[in-house]
Amino acid sequence: MRRPGAAPATRALPLAAAGVTVWLCLHAPPVQAQPGQTSAGRPAAAPSRAQPADARPPRVDVAVGVKWDRGGDRGTREASLTGGGIPHGGEVVLFRADTRQASAAGIAIRAGVRVTGGLVVEGGAFISRPSIDTTIRDDVEQPEGGMSTARLREFVFDGGLRYEWRPRAARLRPFVRGSLGYLRQLSDDRTVVEAGLHGEVGGGVFVPLVRRARGMRAAGLRADIMATLRRGGFDVDDTTPTRAGVALGVAAFVAF
């Protein structure tokens, strides 16, 4: 037996539940997507990473600049004659001549072709005009001595290998290198012509100032410091055939 008024209350329950559901949908906070997922729960696509313009190293580089050679001693010679001593005449030194090649700066050109990774085959040329200074001492006729100077034209053509590092975070590109080449020296009056071997071992750094993705890939400065060895060339002392020295270079470079 139904009570009076029970049916209207039963019909009101579904209407109230529907009203609460609509209110919750309108006032609920938006769903935040988790890292690595879309709002629908699917994994998000990884962002594409564009490679830097210098990811692929340049193939060819050319540098033109100035190189300074410290020069060094080129030997000592002495003039003497045999005295009239008894029983055998002794040698009397008339004078001694110390010869030195002065330091000089010249034009240096270097070009390299990358073989693989950081290994580069490199060649170059160096042209300078050093002076040869000769100092006279222990002169029996002129105790105060004297000095003479002569100019040379010096040419060096060499080839060798260079290995360079390319740190990702650093702008500098350090390298080491070694080379061996041909040395030729001529006096200004062309009466003296000497030839020999010239070697260098050292290192340096590239400082790129401009970088591009294609065409001219990079441009900037290059600095070198080398220990030099030369055998032959102008020298007055045959007992020391190999001479050591130091050279510094600064140049502008372009890479393709």
C-alpha positions in Angstrom: 0.0 0.0 0.0 1.6 3.3 -1.2 1.7 6.3 0.9 0.4 9.5 -0.5 3.2 11.8 -1.8 5.9 9.0 -2.1 5.9 9.0 -6.0 7.0 12.7 -6.4 9.9 12.2 -4.1 11.2 9.2 -6.0 11.1 11.0 -9.4 13.1 14.0 -7.9 16.2 11.8 -7.1 17.3 11.3 -10.7 16.8 15.0 -11.4 19.0 16.0 -8.4 21.8 13.6 -9.4 21.9 15.0 -12.9 22.1 18.5 -11.6 25.0 17.6 -9.3 26.9 16.0 -12.3 26.5 19.1 -14.5 27.7 21.4 -11.7 30.8 19.3 -11.1 31.7 19.2 -14.9 31.4 23.0 -15.1 33.4 23.7 -11.9 36.1 20.9 -12.0 39.8 22.1 -12.6 41.4 21.3 -15.9 43.5 18.2 -16.1 47.3 18.8 -16.2 49.3 16.7 -18.6 52.2 14.8 -17.1 55.7 15.5 -18.4 56.3 13.5 -21.5 52.5 13.0 -22.1 49.7 14.8 -23.9 46.5 15.8 -22.1 44.9 12.6 -23.5 47.5 10.5 -21.8 49.5 9.6 -25.0 53.3 10.0 -24.9 54.4 13.4 -26.2 56.7 13.6 -29.3 60.3 14.4 -28.5 61.3 17.9 -29.6 63.5 18.0 -32.7 67.0 19.2 -32.0 68.6 21.3 -34.8 72.3 20.6 -35.2 74.6 23.5 -34.8 76.1 25.1 -37.9 79.6 23.8 -37.1 78.5 20.2 -36.3 80.3 19.0 -39.4 84.0 20.2 -39.5 85.1 22.2 -42.5 87.0 20.3 -45.2 89.6 23.0 -46.3 91.1 25.9 -44.5 93.6 28.6 -45.6 95.5 31.0 -43.4 97.6 34.1 -44.3 99.5 36.1 -41.8 102.8 37.0 -40.2 105.5 34.7 -38.8 108.4 35.7 -36.6 111.6 33.6 -36.5 114.0 34.2 -33.5 117.1 33.4 -35.6 120.1 32.2 -33.8 123.9 31.6 -33.8 125.5 30.5 -37.1 128.9 29.7 -35.8 132.3 31.2 -35.0 135.4 31.2 -37.3 138.9 32.4 -36.5 141.8 33.5 -38.7 145.2 32.4 -37.6 148.8 31.9 -38.8 151.6 29.8 -37.7 154.2 31.5 -35.5 158.0 31.1 -35.5 158.3 29.2 -32.3 160.9 26.5 -31.6 160.9 23.6 -32.3 157.4 23.9 -33.9 155.7 27.2 -34.6 152.5 27.8 -32.7 149.3 29.2 -34.1 148.6 32.9 -33.6 145.0 34.0 -33.7 144.6 37.1 -35.8 140.8 37.6 -35.1 137.6 35.7 -34.4 134.3 36.3 -36.2 131.0 35.4 -34.5 128.1 35.1 -36.9 124.4 35.3 -36.0 121.2 35.3 -38.0 119.0 38.1 -36.6 115.3 37.6 -35.8 113.0 38.5 -38.7 109.3 38.6 -39.5 107.9 37.5 -42.8 104.8 36.4 -44.7 103.4 32.9 -43.9 100.7 31.0 -45.9 99.3 27.7 -44.8 96.5 25.5 -46.2 95.0 22.3 -44.9 92.8 19.5 -46.2 90.9 17.3 -43.6 91.5 13.6 -44.0 89.3 12.2 -41.3 88.1 13.5 -37.9 90.6 15.9 -36.5 93.5 14.8 -38.8 94.5 17.4 -41.4 97.2 17.3 -44.1 98.8 20.7 -44.2 101.4 22.6 -46.3 102.8 26.1 -46.3 105.3 28.7 -47.3 107.3 31.3 -45.5 109.2 34.2 -47.0 111.4 36.6 -45.0 114.5 38.8 -45.3 116.7 38.2 -42.2 120.1 39.8 -41.7 123.4 38.0 -41.0 125.4 39.9 -38.5 129.1 39.2 -38.1 131.0 40.6 -35.1 134.8 40.8 -35.2 136.7 40.3 -31.9 140.2 39.6 -30.6 141.6 41.4 -33.5 145.4 42.0 -33.1 145.3 45.0 -35.4 142.0 46.5 -34.4 141.3 45.7 -30.7 137.9 47.5 -30.6 136.7 45.0 -33.2 133.9 45.7 -35.7 130.7 44.5 -37.2 129.3 43.8 -40.7 125.7 43.0 -41.8 124.4 41.3 -44.9 120.8 40.7 -46.0 119.4 37.3 -47.1 116.2 36.3 -48.9 114.9 33.2 -47.2 112.2 30.8 -48.5 110.7 27.8 -46.7 108.3 25.3 -48.3 107.0 22.5 -46.1 104.4 19.9 -45.6 103.1 17.9 -42.6 100.2 16.8 -40.4 98.0 18.7 -38.0 95.6 17.2 -35.4 93.0 19.4 -33.9 90.3 19.1 -31.2 86.8 20.5 -31.5 85.3 20.9 -27.9 81.5 21.3 -28.2 81.2 23.9 -25.4 84.4 25.9 -26.2 84.9 28.4 -29.0 88.6 27.7 -29.3 90.0 24.8 -31.4 93.5 23.8 -30.1 95.8 21.8 -32.3 99.3 20.2 -32.6 101.3 20.0 -35.8 104.6 19.0 -37.3 106.2 19.6 -40.7 109.4 19.1 -42.7 110.4 21.1 -45.7 112.9 22.7 -48.0 115.0 25.8 -47.0 116.6 28.1 -49.6 118.7 31.3 -48.8 120.1 33.8 -51.2 122.2 36.9 -50.6 121.1 40.2 -52.0 123.9 40.2 -54.6 123.1 36.5 -55.4 126.7 35.5 -54.8 125.7 33.2 -51.9 123.1 30.5 -52.4 122.5 27.9 -49.7 119.9 25.1 -49.3 118.9 22.8 -46.4 116.1 21.2 -44.5 113.7 23.0 -42.1 111.4 21.3 -39.6 108.8 22.5 -37.1 107.0 20.9 -34.2 104.5 22.8 -32.1 100.9 23.7 -31.7 98.4 26.5 -31.5 94.7 27.4 -31.5 92.0 28.5 -34.0 89.6 31.3 -32.8 86.5 31.3 -35.0 84.8 34.7 -35.2 82.3 33.9 -37.9 80.4 30.6 -38.4 78.0 29.6 -41.1 76.2 26.4 -42.1 77.4 26.4 -45.7 79.8 28.0 -48.1 82.5 29.7 -46.1 82.0 27.7 -42.9 84.2 29.7 -40.6 86.6 32.7 -40.4 88.8 34.0 -37.6 92.3 34.0 -36.2 95.0 31.4 -35.9 98.0 31.5 -33.6 101.0 29.1 -33.7 104.1 28.5 -31.5 106.8 26.2 -32.9 110.2 24.8 -32.1 112.3 24.8 -35.3 115.2 22.7 -36.5 117.2 23.4 -39.5 120.0 21.5 -41.2 122.1 23.3 -43.8 121.5 26.8 -45.0 123.9 29.6 -44.3 126.3 28.6 -41.5 130.0 29.2 -40.9 130.5 26.3 -38.5 130.4 22.9 -40.1 130.8 21.2 -36.7 127.2 22.0 -35.7 125.0 21.0 -38.7 121.6 21.3 -37.0 120.4 24.5 -35.4 117.4 24.9 -33.1 115.2 27.9 -32.8 111.7 29.3 -31.9 109.0 30.8 -34.2 105.6 32.5 -33.5 102.8 33.1 -36.0 99.5 35.0 -36.2 97.2 34.7 -39.2 93.7 35.2 -40.4 92.0 32.1 -41.7 88.9 31.0 -43.6 87.5 27.5 -43.8 85.2 25.9 -46.3 
